[in-house]
Amino acid sequence: MFRAAGMLLFLVGLNTAHAQISGNATIVSDYRYRGVSLSQGKPEAQVDVDYDSSNGWYAGMLASGVKLGYTESEQYVAYAGYSGKFLSGLNWEAGASNVRFAGKPEYNYIEEFVGLTSDHFNGRIYFSPSYFDQETRSIYAELNAAYSLQDNFQLLAHIGLLHYLTISDESTSETASRYDGRIGVNTKVADWNIQLAWVALQRRSTQYPHYDDRNPHTVVLSVSYSF
């Protein structure tokens, strides 16, 4: 489960040479992606690197271990976009992401997104022409909130909706949408972040590969080191 963490030393070296690059190395007790476990309920290691330019452009990549059925693999999410400001103080953004699974190219897909951000809220809408490479167009909308309880404590909340614009002939209308949610607390100690969250997934079948609803709700612990 720690193969994705092998990139860490290389990424730390990049951070030393370029001050605009930052990142996190994380261990999660269960890798929940839009509410669905991509680790079969097991811990995984992750590395996330972000680049922010002074003129609004940004890019980054997430690398994580995953378990697809009985196969251990890695997920790589590369993304890039541009962010601007409204007169009201809101920020807007637009970009794209490319999701790849090592050894499982049939699950690869791309998404385009637009979003709004403020001091305490951010939201995005994603569009994929072939979600998880199933020739199924999809939209994923999410809203995230963060509220500071004390200097080093934050209350976090997330709600998301995955909706299929096209579904297969074998599917029914009940499979067209699925909600997920998350609520938790985050604390920061020096360069470390510790987060404990309850993750909920609507008990309904969708077209994710290899996964069912045996554990639609769970508590996830994550520990991250910022570099």
C-alpha positions in Angstrom: 0.0 0.0 0.0 3.0 2.3 0.2 4.1 2.2 -3.4 2.7 5.7 -4.1 4.8 7.1 -1.3 8.0 6.2 -3.2 7.6 9.6 -5.0 8.1 11.6 -1.8 11.9 12.1 -1.8 11.7 13.3 -5.5 8.9 15.7 -4.7 10.7 17.1 -1.7 13.6 17.9 -3.9 11.4 19.8 -6.3 10.0 21.8 -3.4 13.5 22.9 -2.4 14.3 24.2 -5.9 11.0 25.9 -6.6 9.3 28.0 -3.8 5.9 27.9 -5.5 5.6 24.2 -5.2 4.0 22.7 -2.1 2.6 19.3 -1.2 1.5 16.7 1.4 2.3 13.1 2.2 -0.7 11.4 3.7 -1.7 8.1 5.2 -5.5 7.4 5.1 -7.3 4.6 7.0 -9.7 4.2 4.0 -9.3 5.9 0.6 -12.8 7.2 -0.1 -13.2 8.8 -3.5 -16.5 10.6 -3.9 -17.8 8.4 -1.0 -16.7 5.1 -2.6 -13.8 3.1 -1.2 -11.0 2.7 -3.7 -8.9 0.8 -1.1 -11.4 -1.9 -0.1 -11.6 -0.3 3.3 -7.8 -0.6 3.9 -5.2 2.1 4.6 -3.3 3.7 1.7 -0.4 6.1 1.2 -0.8 9.2 -0.9 1.3 12.1 -2.2 -0.2 15.4 -3.4 1.8 18.2 -5.0 0.5 21.6 -6.0 2.0 24.4 -8.1 0.5 28.0 -7.9 1.8 30.8 -10.1 1.4 34.5 -9.4 -0.7 35.1 -12.5 -3.5 32.6 -11.6 -2.4 29.4 -13.3 -2.1 26.3 -11.1 -1.4 22.6 -11.6 -0.8 19.5 -9.5 -0.9 15.8 -9.1 -2.2 13.3 -6.6 -0.7 9.8 -6.4 -2.5 7.2 -4.3 -2.4 3.4 -3.8 -5.7 1.7 -4.7 -7.2 -1.8 -4.7 -9.3 -2.6 -7.7 -11.0 -5.9 -6.9 -8.1 -8.2 -5.8 -5.5 -6.1 -7.6 -3.3 -3.6 -6.0 -2.6 -0.6 -8.2 -2.0 3.2 -8.2 -4.2 6.1 -9.1 -2.7 9.3 -10.6 -4.8 12.4 -10.8 -3.1 15.3 -12.8 -4.9 18.6 -12.9 -4.4 22.1 -14.2 -6.5 25.3 -14.3 -6.8 29.0 -14.0 -8.2 31.1 -11.2 -9.5 34.7 -11.3 -11.3 37.1 -9.0 -14.7 38.7 -9.1 -15.3 42.2 -7.8 -17.4 40.7 -4.9 -14.4 38.9 -3.5 -15.3 35.5 -4.9 -12.7 33.6 -6.9 -13.7 31.6 -10.0 -11.7 28.8 -11.6 -11.8 26.5 -14.7 -9.6 23.6 -15.5 -9.3 19.9 -16.3 -8.1 16.7 -14.7 -6.8 13.4 -16.1 -7.3 10.3 -14.0 -5.1 7.2 -14.6 -4.9 3.8 -13.0 -1.6 1.8 -13.3 -2.2 -1.5 -15.1 -6.0 -0.7 -15.5 -6.2 1.6 -18.5 -9.9 0.7 -19.0 -10.8 2.8 -16.0 -8.9 5.9 -17.1 -11.0 9.1 -17.7 -10.8 12.9 -18.0 -12.9 15.6 -16.5 -13.4 19.4 -17.1 -14.5 21.6 -14.2 -15.6 25.1 -13.2 -15.8 26.4 -9.7 -16.3 29.2 -7.2 -14.3 29.8 -4.0 -14.5 32.1 -1.0 -12.9 32.2 2.4 -15.1 29.5 3.9 -16.8 27.8 0.9 -15.9 26.3 -2.5 -17.8 24.5 -5.1 -17.1 22.7 -8.4 -19.0 21.1 -11.2 -17.1 18.4 -13.1 -18.1 17.0 -16.5 -16.7 13.7 -18.0 -17.5 12.4 -21.4 -16.6 8.8 -20.3 -16.6 8.4 -16.6 -14.4 5.4 -15.5 -14.2 4.7 -19.3 -17.7 3.3 -19.5 -18.8 5.5 -22.4 -21.1 7.2 -19.9 -21.2 10.9 -19.6 -21.4 12.2 -16.1 -21.6 15.4 -14.0 -20.2 15.5 -10.4 -21.2 18.6 -8.3 -19.6 19.3 -4.9 -19.8 21.9 -2.2 -17.2 22.1 0.6 -17.1 24.2 3.7 -14.5 24.9 6.4 -15.1 26.8 9.7 -12.4 27.6 12.2 -13.4 26.5 15.8 -10.0 27.6 17.3 -6.7 28.6 15.9 -5.6 25.0 15.1 -9.0 23.3 14.7 -11.4 23.4 11.7 -14.8 21.9 11.2 -15.1 20.5 7.6 -18.1 19.5 5.6 -18.7 18.2 2.1 -21.7 17.1 0.0 -21.5 15.7 -3.6 -23.8 14.5 -6.3 -22.7 12.1 -9.1 -25.3 12.1 -11.9 -25.1 10.1 -15.1 -26.3 12.0 -18.2 -26.4 8.7 -20.2 -26.9 5.2 -18.7 -26.7 1.8 -20.3 -29.8 -0.1 -21.5 -29.5 -2.5 -18.6 -29.6 0.3 -16.0 -32.7 1.8 -14.4 -33.5 5.3 -13.4 -32.5 4.4 -9.8 -28.8 4.3 -10.9 -28.7 7.7 -12.5 -27.6 9.6 -9.3 -25.8 9.1 -6.1 -25.1 11.4 -3.2 -22.1 11.4 -0.9 -21.2 13.5 2.2 -18.5 14.0 4.7 -18.2 15.9 8.0 -15.2 16.0 10.2 -12.6 18.0 12.2 -9.0 18.9 11.3 -6.2 19.9 13.5 -2.8 21.3 12.6 0.3 20.8 14.7 3.4 22.3 13.1 3.7 20.7 9.6 1.2 17.9 10.5 -2.5 17.8 9.8 -4.7 15.2 11.5 -8.3 14.8 10.2 -11.1 12.6 11.5 -14.2 12.4 9.3 -17.5 10.5 9.0 -18.2 9.6 5.3 -21.6 8.7 4.1 -22.7 7.3 0.7 -26.2 6.9 -0.6 -27.1 3.2 -0.6 -27.6 2.8 -4.3 -25.9 0.9 -7.1 -23.9 2.9 -9.6 -21.4 2.0 -12.4 -18.2 2.1 -10.3 -16.1 -1.0 -11.0 -15.6 -3.7 -8.4 -17.5 -1.9 -5.6 -20.7 -2.6 -3.7 -22.5 -1.0 -0.7 -21.3 -3.3 2.1 -19.8 -0.3 3.9 -21.6 2.8 2.6 -20.8 4.8 5.8 -17.5 4.8 7.8 -15.1 6.9 9.8 -11.8 7.9 8.1 -8.7 9.0 9.8 -5.9 10.7 7.8 -2.5 12.0 8.9 -0.7 14.4 6.5 2.8 16.0 6.6 3.1 19.2 4.6 6.4 20.0 2.7 
